[in-house]
Amino acid sequence: MKSLVILIFISCLIFMVSCDEQETPEEAVVAVYSKISAEGAYQMMQDTKEYILLDVRTQEEFNTEHIEGAALIPFDEVGDRAGVEIPDKNALILVYCRSGRRSEAAAQELVEMGYTSVYDFGGILDWPFDTVLA
């Protein structure tokens, strides 16, 4: 009788542990908007092989000057184009614009779309490193 009680107790314990709520992949990663400095973004670019450098200014602004390696998705097109052009929701995305207003809004929109690693480093006006001039 005592061994039957122990066996039932162990079975119940195993059942409770296996029925414990499991975290789903969607719940495991929480998307958060992050503001960093230009220097912080530059350091991330030096330390990381894979990242997306996203310029959210207009085509004309981009053609005048941009950071080397940047991809352009104008601010007002982020919601329509990001899902197609940036399919990996876990990609490291570094966002900038001219002064920081559009990059902040675009970064927050990307987070709302489910992107999990989005960093806004403000504007090219504050970028102390090399740029590509037209």
C-alpha positions in Angstrom: 0.0 0.0 0.0 2.8 2.4 0.9 4.5 1.8 -2.5 1.2 2.4 -4.3 0.9 5.8 -2.5 4.5 6.7 -3.4 3.9 5.7 -7.0 0.8 7.8 -7.2 2.5 10.7 -5.7 5.4 10.5 -8.1 3.0 10.1 -11.1 1.1 13.2 -9.9 4.3 15.2 -9.5 5.5 14.2 -13.0 2.0 15.1 -14.4 2.1 18.6 -12.7 5.6 19.4 -14.0 4.7 18.3 -17.5 1.5 20.3 -17.5 3.2 23.5 -16.3 2.6 26.4 -18.7 5.3 26.4 -21.3 6.5 29.6 -22.9 5.7 29.8 -26.6 8.4 31.2 -28.9 6.3 34.4 -29.4 6.2 35.0 -25.7 9.9 34.3 -25.2 11.1 37.5 -26.9 9.6 40.8 -26.0 10.0 43.6 -28.6 11.2 46.8 -27.0 12.1 50.2 -28.5 15.6 51.2 -27.6 17.3 54.6 -28.0 21.1 54.5 -28.3 23.8 57.0 -29.2 25.5 57.3 -32.5 28.6 56.0 -30.8 26.7 53.0 -29.5 25.3 52.2 -32.9 28.8 52.5 -34.4 30.2 50.1 -31.8 27.4 47.6 -32.5 28.3 47.9 -36.2 31.9 47.1 -35.4 31.0 44.2 -33.0 28.3 42.6 -35.1 28.6 41.0 -38.5 24.9 40.9 -39.3 22.7 43.9 -38.9 20.4 46.1 -40.9 21.3 49.8 -41.1 18.0 51.5 -41.9 17.7 55.0 -43.2 14.1 56.3 -43.0 14.6 59.6 -44.7 13.4 60.5 -48.2 15.1 59.2 -51.4 16.4 62.8 -52.0 18.0 63.0 -48.6 19.5 59.6 -49.0 20.9 60.5 -52.4 22.6 63.5 -50.9 24.3 61.8 -48.0 23.9 58.5 -46.1 25.9 56.1 -43.9 27.7 53.5 -45.9 25.8 50.2 -46.1 22.4 51.8 -45.2 19.2 50.5 -46.7 16.5 53.0 -47.5 12.9 52.7 -46.5 11.3 56.1 -46.2 9.6 56.8 -42.9 6.1 56.8 -44.4 6.7 53.5 -46.1 8.0 51.5 -43.2 4.6 49.8 -42.4 4.1 48.7 -46.0 7.7 47.6 -46.9 9.4 46.4 -43.8 7.6 43.0 -43.7 8.8 42.2 -47.2 12.3 43.8 -47.1 13.1 42.8 -43.6 11.5 39.3 -43.2 13.6 38.3 -40.1 11.7 39.8 -37.1 14.8 39.0 -34.9 17.3 40.9 -37.1 19.4 43.6 -35.5 18.0 46.8 -36.9 19.8 50.2 -36.4 17.5 53.1 -37.5 18.4 56.7 -38.3 17.0 59.7 -40.1 18.0 63.4 -40.3 17.5 64.6 -36.7 15.9 61.7 -34.8 12.1 62.4 -35.0 11.4 60.0 -37.9 13.8 57.3 -36.7 12.1 57.2 -33.3 8.6 56.8 -34.9 9.9 54.3 -37.4 11.7 52.3 -34.7 8.5 52.2 -32.6 6.5 51.1 -35.6 8.9 48.3 -36.3 8.6 47.1 -32.7 4.8 47.2 -33.0 5.1 45.1 -36.1 6.9 42.5 -34.0 10.6 43.2 -34.7 12.5 42.4 -31.5 15.9 44.0 -31.9 15.4 47.6 -33.0 17.7 50.5 -32.0 17.1 54.1 -32.9 20.3 56.2 -32.9 18.8 59.4 -34.0 19.9 61.5 -36.9 22.7 61.7 -39.4 23.2 65.2 -38.2 24.7 63.7 -35.0 26.7 61.0 -36.8 30.4 61.8 -36.1 31.7 59.1 -38.5 32.1 58.8 -42.2 29.2 59.1 -44.6 28.8 58.6 -48.3 28.3 61.9 -50.2 26.6 62.0 -53.6 
